[in-house]
Amino acid sequence: GGLNKSFHIYCFGYPLSIFFIVINEFCERFSYYGMRAVLVLYFKFFLHWDDNLSTAIYHTFVALCYLTPILGAIIADSWLGKFKTIISLSIVYTIGQAIMAVSSINDLTDYNRDGIPDNIPLHIGLSMIGLILIAFGTGGIKPCVSAFGGDQFEEEQEKQRNRFFSLFYLSVNAGSLLSTIITPILRGEECGIHTKQQCYPLAFGVPAALMAVSLMVFILGSKMYKKAHPQGNIMLQVSKCIGFAVKNRFQHRRKQFPKREHWLDWASEKYDKRLITQTKMVLRVLFLYIPLPMFWALFDQQGSRWTLQATTMDGNFGAIQIQPDQMQTVNPILIVVMVPIVDAVVYPLIKKCHFNFTPLRKITVGMFLASLAFVAAALVQVQIDKTLPNFPKEGQSQIKVINLGTDVAKVDIGPGVENMSHIFIFRKHATFSSLFFNVPFSLLLFQCNNNRLELRYVEDIQPNTVHMAWQIPQYFIMTCGEVVFSVTGLAFSYSQAPSNMKSVLQAGWLLTVAVGNIIVLIVAGASKLSEQVNRH
C-alpha cells in the first residue's frame, strides 16, 4: 500500500511527528492506568459491592480491554487505516472516561442530602456504559499507536526507529507510574456540594481530561504524519486459511483420500504455500502460549485482590499516609529499576555459570515467581486475619454491652421476642469542644456522674495493625516474574514469527492476558469461601 505523504519536519534526525505520538501515548496511558488504579475501590466503597463482585467486574473489564485490540487491528488494516482508527476510537474512549466521571458524582442522585446516593442502579448503569466504551477505545487503539509511530520512519532509519520504541515504552511506564501515584491522592480528597465524600469524580475526571488532551495532541500533528493506506488484515487471512483447512479435512475424512503431512496442508487447494507455511510457524508459537494465561491470572490481581488486601492494612509511613491503591506503584517503580539490572547484571552472571537460560526457561521461571508472590500474599493475609474482629456470620447477631459502672454486671438473654423503644430526652443544651466524630469504628458514650454529664470515648474496632510495607516482598517477587516473563515472551514471539505475521502473534499475546483475567473472573464467581487466604 502507498503512503499518503504530508510535509515532514525532522528534529535531531527524528520525524517531528513522533513526538506528538509519544506525548499522546503518555496521556492515554496516564488516563487508562489512573482510572484503573481506583476502579476496584470505587466498586467496593461507592457502589457498595462485595470483594468477589468487585474483583469479577474489574477482571471482566481488563479482559475486554485485551480482547478488543484484535478488533482494532482488523478495523485499521481492512477499512479505516491506523490514523482514522486512532482518532475515531479515541473519541469513543474520551466519552467513556467522561461518563465514568459523571457516574461517580455522589450528589447526582443524593436527593435527601444524606451523603448516600439514592439511585445506585443509575450509577451502576452509567459506570458500565463508561467502562464498555473505555474498553473498546483503549483496546482498539492499542495495536495501532506503536505501529503508526513505526510507519513515520524511512526504511534506512532502523536505529532511530528502535530508539523510538524505547522512548515509546518509557512513556507508557511514565504515564502508568505517575497516574498510579496521583489518582489515589485525588480520590483521597473530599469533595461534594451537599456532603463531603471521597472525590471519585476528580479521580476519574482528571484521566478523562488527559484523554481529551491526548486526542488533541494527536490531531495537532495531523499534517506531519505519513499515513499508510489499509492493506488488508493478515489475521483475517490466517483465520480463513485455518477455517478452510479444518472444513476441507472434515469433508475428506474417509479412507479413500490420501493423508497429508500436516492438517493445514488441506488448505492448499485455495491458499498459497507461503501463507500455509507461515501459519504453521504461528500455530507452533501459539501452542506454547497455552499455559501463559495462568501468569496473567495472578499478575493482574495486583489491581484487585492485592488492593483490597491493602485496605485492611496500616498505610502510615511516618510523615506520609499511603492510600491502598497507591501500593500498585511499587510495580512500575521496580520495573524501571530492574529491567536494566537484569539485562546488564543477572543474565551475564547466569551465562558465566555456563547455564543455558533459554527463553522458554525464563518464561517458566517467571510463572514460578508469580505463584511464589501469591504464597507471600497468603502469608500476609494470615497475619491480617489474626487482627480482624470477629463479625457475625449470616443468620447470626452480635450484641455488645459496655459497662460504665465499677461493679461487674451480669447479662442474661433468654429466648423470646420483645419490643424495644429508645427515648432521647434533651432538657438543656451544651456544646463540647473536642469530639471524636472523625474516628471510624468508635463509640461516644454519655455518662451521668453527680449531676454532671461526662463524655466517654470507646474504641469499638481497633485500627489496622499490619503495615502496608509487608506487601512490598510480594510486589518484588511478582515484578521479578514479570521482568523474566513479559519482556522475554514478547521478544521470543517476535523472533519466531515471519515479519508479516508479527501482528498475529501480538494479538495472540494480548489474548493470553484476556484469558488470564477470565480465569480470575471464573474463580471469583465460583468462590463462596469467606476467607481470602483460600484464594491466595
Buried (B, 14 or more C-beta within 10 A) or exposed (E): EEEEEEEBEEEEEBBBBBBBBBBBBBBBBBBBBBBBBBBBBBBBBBBEBEBBBBBBBBBBBBBBBBBBBBBBBBBBBBEBBBBBBBBBBBBBBBBBBBBBBBBBBBBBBBEEEEEEBEEBEEBBEBBBBBBBBBBBBBBBBBBBBBBBBBBBBEEEBEEBBEBBEEBBBBBBBBBBBBBBBBBBBBBBEEBBEEBEBBBBBBBBBBBBBBBBBBBEBBEEBEEBBBBBEBEEBBBEBBBBBBEBBBEBBEEEEEEEEEEBEEBBBBBBEEBEEEBBEBBEBBBEBBEBBEEBBBBBBBBBBBBBBBBBBBBBBBBEEEEEEBBBBBBBBBBBBBBEEBBEEBEEEBBEEBEEEEEEBEBEBBBBBBBBBBBBBBEBBBBBBEEBEEBEEEEEEEEEEEEEEEEEEEEEEEEEEEEEEEEEEEEEEEEEEEEEEEEEEEEEEBBEEEEEEEEEEEEEEEEEEEEBEBBBEBBBBBBBBBBBBBBBBBBBBEEBBEEBBBEEBBBBBBBBBBBBBBBBBBBBBEBBBEBEEEEBBEBB
